[in-house]
Amino acid sequence: MKQHRCGIDIGFPLEAFRHLEVRHHESPQKVVLSSADAQIVSDEFIMRFQTWTLVPWNRSDTFVEQLAKEDYMHDICVHGRLAGYPDGSKVTDHMISRVALLENGEDCQTRLFQCPYCYMDYMVDAKDFGEQGFAVITTKWVNFGPGRESPDIKWRCHGTRYKDRLDVNEAAGHWGDICADFETQAEPSLEDLTYENERRLFSTRKRRTITRAPDGRIWRWSGGARWFLDPPNSSPSIWERWLW
């Protein structure tokens, strides 16, 4: 934000906040792809995070059971994780619902949800890939505010100690504005990002330092079950809290 206000010699360019990684899990079996990108809208820093979780159909029951038992591991902000939402809903409830709709061959209109405690919009969707399994897709838009020296509500509300009821009421009034503001100037658009991430999900990755996939993508293996799309534009540790 300092670079945005003061010039190119200060701070980091927006490109530094672009990130994409993939993890292959064995127990339970799944592939998780996560991406992050940023925009400055009306002098405020907003980030978009999208996560794909690909699961074999023969592991769907195990996946749903894990969502129900370990819901705190899948929440997408600290408030669902610590206190839950006032209406009793959870992100994992939406994920389980989407899987059930897929299993029944039903369509469901994608809805935009809001956290009542912080400046975040999110949506949950799912897609059937036949013999390759199914994927649950979560996308969230987070407003971190203008980044001034004195943090305002849009920054403070994302912290784990955030409990002030007056601030909660202030944060609860955004109702989809964050997503709309970001997407009006997003490059790539949400549609394009979703399309590209789907292709990246099925790209070839091997357990070696560099994989040059047939689709032209270059993957860097970090050891274990983790890959990054080359070139890596940010340190993985920066987004650990937000991507998983």
Order of alpha helices (4+ residues) and beta strands (2+ residues): alpha-beta-beta-beta-alpha-alpha-alpha-beta-beta-beta-alpha-alpha-alpha-alpha-beta-beta-beta-alpha
